[in-house]
Amino acid sequence: MTDDKDVLRDVWFGRIPTCFTLYQDEITEREAEPYYLLLPRVSYLTLVTDKVKKHFQKVMRQEDISEIWFEYEGTPLKWHYPIGLLFDLLASSSALPWNITVHFKSFPEKDLLHCPSKDVIEAHFMSCVKEADALKHKSQVINEMQKKDHKQLWMGLQNDRFDQFWAINRKLMEYPAEENGFRYIPFRIYQTTTERPFIQKLFRPVSTDGQLHTLGDLLKEVCPSAVAPEVPNTVLPGEAKIEPTFEPSRIAGGRKASLAVKCWASQGPSRVFIARKKFHWFRTKLKQQVFRAGVQKFQL
């Protein structure tokens, strides 16, 4: 997997054209122009929106500014969900750019966690990485790393540095040659039709009789209603059929999909839309070509 550098780069540099608009009830000293940004799918909203915050604060009085938060069509956006997962769950069937509303007051305490600093995002991210490694390697790999390795992993994500990130992340994606894969596959199924935020359970990449499991096997066991009888047993790309590509990779559905799956083994998005009667591979590269048509309009 870690040898597929071109694929990993395509995934890492996946972007979502986004238009940020200030909420109409926010008090401003002059008209607030929309702000356009290409959001990295593998990052977090509160990690990459400093420019958005500064842009809108210029037209507001300091006494009217409190903690920033975002919403899409009335739904507050959870900062601890990766951007790609948020888009897939809420807006994948919408026209681009993704229109996000910016708020500086009336923080939705019941719906969102506070994010006072980037240290909170780092703590959340590293907690996910450690949880994943506990399932894959009994925490042996992450525990053998030095503090500077943890920091390099985080700084690679924060600063959008592919090579810096993968220099450390590749260690989390390796396993002994004599083994067929990780102990368990770290994954979460995000459902858009129920109040339960996600489903996760222990799932091995290899069956008791030595057969490599597929994505279809996982879905049939964990969420059988998502797989129609005529759906083929789709095989995941990679060395092992059910090995996740990165942490947190997403196999996600939009409004018309029945669920979303997030496998987290290292970092980055890998998605499959799961419709009511069939699911197919979403080609990141093709999507990026569509994005490039309007790239001049958006600020990096």
N, C-alpha and C positions, 0 to 999 in steps of 0.2 A: 504494500500500500504506500509506504513512504517513498518508494521509487517512482511513483506516478506524479512527478513534480509538476508537470504541465496541468494535470487535472486539479491538483491541490491549489495551484495558483489561480486557475479559473474560478474555483469555488471561493477562495479567500477574497478575491477582488470583485465578487458579486456586489452590485450596488442597486439601490432602489431610489429612483428620482422622487423627491419629496418636496412639497410646498407647505411651508409653515405659515399659518395665519394667526394673528392675535385675536383672541376672543372679543366679540363685539362689545361686551359690557365692561371691558377693562378701560380704565381712565387713562387717556393719553393727552399730551400737550400738543400733538400734531398727528396727522394721519400716519398710521403704521403700514408700511409697504410689506407685502409678503416676502418671505425669505426662502430661497431655493437651495437645496442641498442634495448631494448624492450620498445616501446613507449606506454604510457597509453592513451587509447582512449579518456578519459574524460578531458585531459589537453590540453595545447597549445604548439606548437613547440618551441617558444622562451622561454618558461618556463621550459622546460625539456632538453634542449640541451647545457647546460653549458659545460658538458664533451666533447661534440662534438667540440665545439668552442676551448677549451683548447687543444684538441688532434691535431687539424690542425694548430693552431697557433705556435706549437712547431717547425714546419718545414718551417715557413714563416718568412720573415723579417718584423719587426714592421712597417716600412714605407709602406708596401704593404697591411696592414690590415685596413679595414674600417668596416662598419656595415655588419654583417653576414646576409645572406638570403638564402633561399632554393628553389629548383625547382625540378619538376618531369616531365621528358620527355618534357622539354621546357616550362612548365607551372609554373610560380612563385607561391609558396605556401603562401597563406594568413595566417599570424600568428594569426589573430583574429578569424579564423575558428577553432573549436575544431579538434584535430588530427583525431578522428574517422570520422568526417564529410569529411575532406579532403581525407582520404583514400577511403571512400565509393564513393565519387564523381569521383575520378580520377583513382583509382588503384584497386578497389575491384575485378576485373576480372583478375588481374595480378598474376603471381607466387610470392610467398614469398621467401626471404625477400623483403620488399618494398625498392626500390633503389632510394634514394634521393641524389641530387647533391648539394654540399655546395659552396657558393660564398662569396667572401670578397670584391669584387669591382663591378663596373657597376650596382649599385642598380637600379632596374626597377621602377622609380618614378611613372610611369603611372599605374602600376599594383599593387603595394604594399604600405601600410602605413608604416611609420617609427616606430620602436619600440626601443627607446633609453634606456628603463629600464623596470624592472618588475612592477614598479608603473603604467606604461601605461597599462599593461595587467590587473592589478588589477582594474583599473578604468573602463576598458571595461567590465570585468566580472561582477562587481557590477552594472554597468549600465544595463546589460542584466537581472540580477536578479530583479532589481527594476522595469524594464519595465514589466517583467512577473508578478510580484506581483500586479502591477497596474491593470492588466487585471483580475487577479484571485480574489484579495481581496481589490480592490480600494486602494492599497498601505498600508493598515492598519497594516499588519503583519510586513513588513519591516520597517515601521516607528516606530513601538513600540519596535523594537530591539534597544539595546544599541550599541555604537560604538565598544565595545569589541566583541559583537556577530558578527558584520560584519567582524571584523578582524579574528575571529576564523573560520568563514565560508571560508574566503579567504586562510588562512594559512592551513586549512585542504586540500584544493585543491592543493595549491602550494607544500606542503610537502607530498602529496599522503597519507593522514591520514583519512581513512574511518570513524572511530568512531568520530574523532574530527569534521569532516565535517557534518556528519549526526545528531550529537547532536543539531546542529542549523538548518540544512536544513529541518528536519522533521516538524518544525513549519510552513515552507512555503508550505508544502504539506497537511496540515490539513484544514478542513472546518467544520462548524457546522453540527451536526448530522441531523438536520431538513432540510438541503439543500442537493440537489442531486449531488452537485459538485461545481466547481469554477464558477464564473460569466462568464468568457470566457476562452477558451483554448488558451494559448500562443503557436503559431506554426509558422513556416516558411516553404515554399516549395521552395527548391533549384532546379532549372532546369538546366540540362546539355546541352540542345539543343537550348537555346535562350540566348540573351545578357542580359536579365533581371536577376539580381543576385538571387532574391527570390520574392515570393509572400506571403503576409500575410493579413488577414482580421479578423474581429470579428466573432467568432463562439462559440455558446453556447453548453455545454455538454448535454443539455436537450431541446427537441423540445417544441413548444408551447402547444402540447397536452400531455406533460408529459413523452414522450418516450425518453429513453436514446439514444443519438446519437452514431454512430459507426464510425470507421475510413473510411469505405466506404461512409458514409453520407458526411463526410468532403471533401473527394476527389471529389465526384460527384458535390458538390456545388462550390468548389474552382478551381478544375482542372479536369473537367469531361472527358477530352480526355485521362487521365491516367487510367481510369477504363473501361475495356472491358465489353460488355453486359453479358458475361458468368461468370464474376468474382463474387463470392459470397460476401455477405455483411459481411466482416470479422470483428469480434469483438475484440477489444483490451483487453488484460488482465488487471485485476485490479478491484477495487470496482465500478468505473463508466466506461462505455464502451469506452468513448473517452478520459478519463483522461490520460494525459501524465505521464510517469513514473518518469522522472527527468528533471532537467534543465542543459544543453540543451540536450534533448534526440533527437536522430535522427532516422528517417525512411528514409533510403537513398538508392539511386540507383547508380550502376556503369556505365560504358561506354554504355552498351547496354540498360540501364534502361531509362525511359522517364523523371524521375524527382527524387528529393529527398525532403523529408519532415523533418523538425526539429521542434519538440515541446519542448519548454523550460519552465519548471515549477520549476525545481531545477537542479541538475547536474547529468549527466551520459548518456550513449548511449543505445537506444532501437531501433533496426533497422528492417525494412522490405524492401526487394527488390521488386520493382514494375516493372515488365517486361512489354513488349508490350501487352501481352494477359492475363497475370495472375500475381498475386503477392503472395508470401508465406513468412512465418515467418523465419527469419534467427536466428538460435539457437546459441546464444553467447557461451554457454557452450561447444557445439560441436566444435566450432571454436577454443576455447581455448585449447581443447585437441589436435587439430592439431598443435597449436603453441608449446605445451609442448615438442613435438618430437624433436625440435631443440633448446630447451631452453638453453642447455649447451653452445651453440655457442655464445649466446648473453649476453651482460653485463647488469646488472640491474642498 
